[in-house]
Amino acid sequence: MLELFAVFARAARDLARADMLWQAVWPPLVALGIWGIVATAVWAHGIALISGMLPTFERSGWAWMAHWAAVFLLLAAFASLVYATALMLVATFSLPRMLALVAARDYPDVLPHGENVFWGSLANTLAAGAIYIVGWLATLPLLLVPGAILVLPLAWTAWLNQRTFRFDALAEHATRSELRTLTARLRPRFYVAGFGTALTAHIPVVNLFAPAYTALVFVHLALGGLRRLRRESGVEL
């Protein structure tokens, strides 16, 4: 647990660096712009569609409640799409630059031995994003169940964070054998890190930096684990 606290602190330190800040800011702004345009174009139709899918009751005021339930669900849907898009942009475009900076500063002894880095990372990112979006949209109506809003968004975001970055943070440096070993060894820590960074994604203003912060947390966790594995294996660093 102390290691995880240290990892979160190092990621916060790195995020404050000027050469990291642009890599952290532009993906969520682009994602927000894209989905903001889409939301503006389809908002009325989306509200009507969701309202029609909700159950109807012969009671006074239900139409008003159904309308605001539809607004809530549509906002939640677009929020998830913005986050997933920002995370995929970070993983595909920002992470290589961020990884290079962190590795040069904190892990110069951990040499890169990855294979098919770009295409492997891209395939992993797209698969994780697709599963997240489909699963989240399919379970979106459950948010109307009392208490679900406290659990469901965090659970899905935690899953996406660890599923995306446990591979991408290691792809450039670890061999296939090292990747398999570390994925199994660090799985509990990856899930805890995924949950911790998911919390930041649900804090206003802070969530603007959440995708990049998540990437940095997993870079430190993964490269630190790879360094220990190689030392245990007697590999020259």
HUURFEN-V138347 format. One line per field, one symbol per residue. ss: DSSP state (H for helix, E for strand, - for the rest). A space follows every 10 residues. Layout:
ss=???
This chain:
ss=-HHHHHHHHH HHHHH--HHH HHHHHHHHHH HHHHHHHHHH HHHHHHHHHH HHH------- -HHHHHHHHH HHHHHHHHHH HHHHHHHHHH HHHHHHHHHH HHHHHH---- ------HHHH HHHHHHHHHH HHHHHHHHHH HHHH---HHH -HHHHHHHHH HHHHHHHHHH H----HHHHH HHHHH-HHHH HHHHHHHHHH -----HHH-H HHHHHHHHHH HHHHHHHHHH HH-----
